[in-house]
Amino acid sequence: MVNKDLRKKFAAKNVYRGTQMILGERQHLGEVLRSVRKAKIPTRRKLAEKRALETMIRVRTDELNRINPGWDKKFRQAGNPKTTPKELLRLAASLPKDDYLLARLLTEHANAPGELLQRLARHPYPAVRENVARHPHTPPELLLKLAEEKSEPLWFLVACNPSTPQDLRDRLRARMAASAPTAS
């Protein structure tokens, strides 16, 4: 039996349901739906389960579209290697702050322009800022700011970024060497 206090504890927590979680749920439900379609179960039960799963998938799709209208199309476009820097900037301009997954995808894109990376360098999600610190199109002045960030260790990613100016990279690599544990 599940401890009632434990259920209350989790029920009282305000869990953030962002685009990453919702998409993951939708993908999982899609896998379950595919397995139900192949299952050898009575027709009535199969239809009922398929309807229930299709409804849950629709609910997740609606959730994604409430966060960012046209989410699936934007997600496909942001993940397409042929998407131009101009199109990526347009996607970033309409990006709601709660769409962490699309922000991550934009900052991972090989064509992400410096302007987009500059815009997303202060994003609330750490993975987005980390992508900016490691992206080869991040402008040198932004790399310098990220390397000086005291609240998180972005300097390590900046040190490994091939676009980091050599003098800054040398200083950061010296810092890495100085902070490395010594063998005894």
C-alpha positions in Angstrom: 0.0 0.0 0.0 1.3 3.5 -0.9 1.9 5.8 2.0 -0.9 8.5 1.9 1.6 11.1 3.2 3.9 10.4 0.3 1.0 10.9 -2.2 0.0 14.2 -0.5 3.7 15.4 -0.6 3.8 14.8 -4.4 0.3 16.1 -5.0 1.2 19.4 -3.2 4.4 19.9 -5.3 4.0 22.3 -8.2 5.6 20.2 -11.0 6.7 22.1 -14.1 5.2 20.4 -17.2 7.4 21.8 -19.9 7.6 20.9 -23.6 10.2 18.3 -22.9 8.1 16.4 -20.5 4.9 16.8 -22.6 6.6 15.6 -25.8 8.1 12.7 -24.0 4.7 11.7 -22.7 3.2 12.0 -26.1 5.9 9.9 -27.7 5.5 7.2 -25.1 1.7 7.2 -25.6 2.3 6.8 -29.3 4.5 3.8 -28.7 1.8 2.3 -26.5 -0.8 3.0 -29.2 1.4 1.2 -31.8 1.7 -1.9 -29.5 -2.0 -1.9 -28.9 -2.7 -1.9 -32.6 -0.5 -5.0 -33.0 -1.8 -6.7 -29.9 -4.0 -9.8 -30.1 -6.8 -8.7 -27.8 -10.5 -8.7 -28.2 -11.7 -6.1 -30.8 -13.9 -4.2 -28.4 -11.1 -3.8 -25.8 -8.6 -2.9 -28.6 -10.9 -0.1 -29.9 -11.5 1.2 -26.4 -7.8 1.3 -25.6 -7.0 3.0 -29.0 -9.6 5.7 -28.4 -8.3 6.4 -24.9 -4.7 6.6 -26.1 -5.6 8.8 -29.1 -7.4 11.1 -26.7 -4.4 11.3 -24.4 -2.1 12.0 -27.4 -4.5 14.8 -28.5 -4.4 16.3 -25.0 -0.6 16.4 -25.0 -0.6 18.0 -28.5 -3.1 20.6 -27.3 -0.8 21.3 -24.3 2.2 21.8 -26.6 0.2 24.2 -28.7 -1.0 26.2 -25.7 2.6 26.8 -24.8 3.6 27.6 -28.4 1.0 27.6 -31.1 2.0 25.4 -34.1 4.5 23.6 -31.9 5.0 20.5 -34.0 5.8 22.5 -37.2 8.2 24.8 -35.3 9.9 21.8 -33.7 10.4 20.1 -37.1 11.7 23.3 -38.6 14.1 23.9 -35.7 15.4 20.3 -36.1 15.8 20.5 -39.8 19.5 21.0 -40.8 18.4 22.9 -43.9 16.7 25.6 -41.8 18.4 29.0 -42.5 19.8 31.3 -39.9 17.0 33.8 -40.8 14.3 31.2 -40.2 15.9 30.2 -36.9 15.9 33.9 -35.8 12.2 34.1 -36.6 11.5 31.0 -34.5 13.5 32.5 -31.6 11.7 35.8 -31.9 8.3 34.1 -31.2 9.7 31.7 -28.6 7.8 31.6 -25.4 10.0 31.5 -22.3 8.4 28.3 -21.2 9.3 26.4 -24.4 12.6 25.0 -23.1 12.8 22.2 -25.6 12.5 24.4 -28.7 15.1 26.8 -27.1 17.5 23.9 -26.7 16.9 22.8 -30.3 17.5 26.3 -31.6 20.8 26.6 -29.7 22.0 23.2 -30.9 21.3 24.0 -34.6 24.5 24.1 -36.7 23.2 27.3 -38.5 22.3 29.2 -35.3 23.5 32.7 -35.8 25.3 34.7 -33.2 22.3 37.0 -32.7 20.1 34.0 -31.8 22.7 32.7 -29.4 23.1 36.2 -27.8 19.3 36.3 -27.3 19.2 32.9 -25.6 22.3 33.3 -23.5 20.2 34.4 -20.5 17.5 31.7 -20.9 16.3 30.3 -17.6 17.1 26.7 -18.6 20.8 25.8 -17.9 21.0 23.4 -20.9 20.2 26.3 -23.2 23.0 28.5 -21.7 25.4 25.5 -21.9 24.5 25.1 -25.6 25.3 28.8 -26.2 28.7 28.4 -24.4 29.7 25.5 -26.6 28.3 26.7 -30.0 30.9 27.6 -32.6 28.9 30.7 -33.7 28.7 32.3 -30.3 30.3 35.7 -30.6 33.7 36.2 -28.8 32.4 39.0 -26.6 29.5 36.7 -25.4 32.0 33.8 -24.8 34.0 36.2 -22.6 30.9 37.0 -20.5 29.9 33.4 -20.2 33.4 32.5 -19.0 33.1 35.1 -16.3 29.7 33.8 -15.1 30.1 33.2 -11.4 26.8 31.3 -10.8 27.6 28.3 -13.1 30.7 26.7 -14.6 30.1 27.7 -18.2 33.8 28.6 -18.4 34.7 25.0 -18.9 32.5 24.8 -22.0 33.8 28.1 -23.3 37.4 26.7 -22.9 36.5 23.9 -25.2 34.7 26.0 -27.8 36.8 26.3 -31.0 35.5 29.9 -31.5 36.9 31.1 -28.2 39.7 33.6 -28.8 43.1 31.9 -28.2 44.1 34.1 -25.2 40.9 33.4 -23.4 41.1 29.7 -24.2 44.7 29.6 -22.8 43.6 31.3 -19.6 40.7 29.0 -19.1 42.7 25.9 -19.9 45.3 27.0 -17.3 42.4 27.4 -14.9 41.3 23.8 -15.8 44.8 22.5 -15.2 45.1 24.3 -11.8 41.7 22.9 -10.6 42.5 19.4 -11.7 43.1 17.0 -8.8 46.7 15.9 -8.5 47.8 12.3 -8.2 49.4 11.4 -4.9 
